Amino acid sequence: MKTVFVDTSGFYACLDGSDPFHPQALAAFERAEKERWELVTTNYVVHETWALVQRRLGWDAVETFLNDLLARCKIEWVEESAHNAAAARCRQTRERRFSLTDTVSLDCMAKRGITQAIAQDEHFVRANIAMP
């Protein structure tokens, strides 16, 4: 079974029809359903996505996120040791646009051997993570 990570950028684009990444994100979720991919995300991505969607798109979109998109995903819960390692790496990198959530996501993917993500993120591209 194909395993694919889902990033905030993928969730958000699927919900916002005006997002330039919307067609690709929507198509990826449709393929995931049809081809029975295992979709994985982290609780950090859930938190980040919920806040972004609530602020920009409102509560109806939050409910769609939770009930339709997130319900298809396995959530990896970040433990304290993984948080601390990612936080140290993120602080060492000191890139303005490389967030703790991005760092945790890349670490999760590396740990599970995931090489594809529904995402539009420069850090994923640099880490050789491809769109499925």
N, C-alpha and C positions, 0 to 999 in steps of 0.2 A: 504494500500500500504506500502510495506517495504521501509524504509528510511535508506540509508547507506552513511556514510561520505567517501570522497576520499581524501587521503593524498598524498603529494608529492611522497612518496615511492611507492604508487600504480600507479600513473600516470607514473612515471619514469620507473618502472619495465615493464609496459605494452609497452612502447616505445623501450626499450633496450632488444633485444633478448638474450643478454649475461648476463643479470642480473639474479642471482639465484632465485629471486622471480617472474620472468617473467611468467612462466606457471600458477601460482596461480592468479596473477593479471589479466592476459588475460582471464582466465576462469571466474573470478568474473565479469569483464566487459561484457562478453558474456551472463552470467546469468542475469545480470542487464537488458540488452537489451531484452532478451527473457521473463523474468518475470516482466518487467516494474517497476523496482525499481525506487524510487526517489533518485537520487544521489545528494549529497550536498557537497560543499567545501567552502572555504573562499577566499576572494581576497588576503589574505596573502599567502595561498597555491598556488594560481595562480602565484603570483610574484616569489615565491621561485622556483616553478617548471619551469617556463619560463626561469629563469636565469640558472638553472642547466641543462636543456635540451639544451639550446642554446650553453652553454659552452662545454658540453660533446658530444652532438650528432649533433648539427648544425641546420641550419634554416629549412631544410625540416622536421625535427622532431618537431620543434616548430610549424610549420603549421599543422602537424598531431595532435599534442597536442590540439591546439586551435580549429581546424575544426572537428575532430573526437571524441576526448575524452571530452574536456571541454564543447563542445556543448551539451552534454548529462546531464550536471550538472546545478543545481541551485547554484548560487554564493551568499553566505551570506557576505554582506559588513560590515566590522568591523567599528563600530562607536568609537568616541573618548573615551567615558566612558569605553567601553569594552577593548579598547587598553590599557588604563591607568590601569585598574584592572589586566589585564593579565601581563603587564609590571611589576607591583608591585609584583605580585606572582612569576614571573620568577626571578626577582632580589632577592627576599627573599629565593627562593629555591637554587639559585647559583650553579646549576648543569651544568657542562660544556656542556653536550650534550642535555640539555632540553631547546630548543629554544623558542623564543617569538612566532614563528609560531605554534610550538607544543602546547604551553600554550593556545593560542587563539583557536586552533582547539578543544582541550579538553573542553574549556569553551563553545564553540559553540555547541558541541555534548551534553554536560550536559544540556544546556538551552533548546535544542530541544528534549531531551530524546533519543538521538541516541546511540545505544549500539554496533553497528557494523561499521567497516570501512575497505575499501580496503587499507590496510596499512601493512607495516612491520616495526613497531616502538616499541621499548621496553617500551616507556612511555604509549602507548595505551594499551599494555598488562597489565601493572601495574594498569591501570585505569579500568580494566575489559572490555575493548573494544575488541571485537572478530572479526575475519574475517568471512564474511557471508558464 
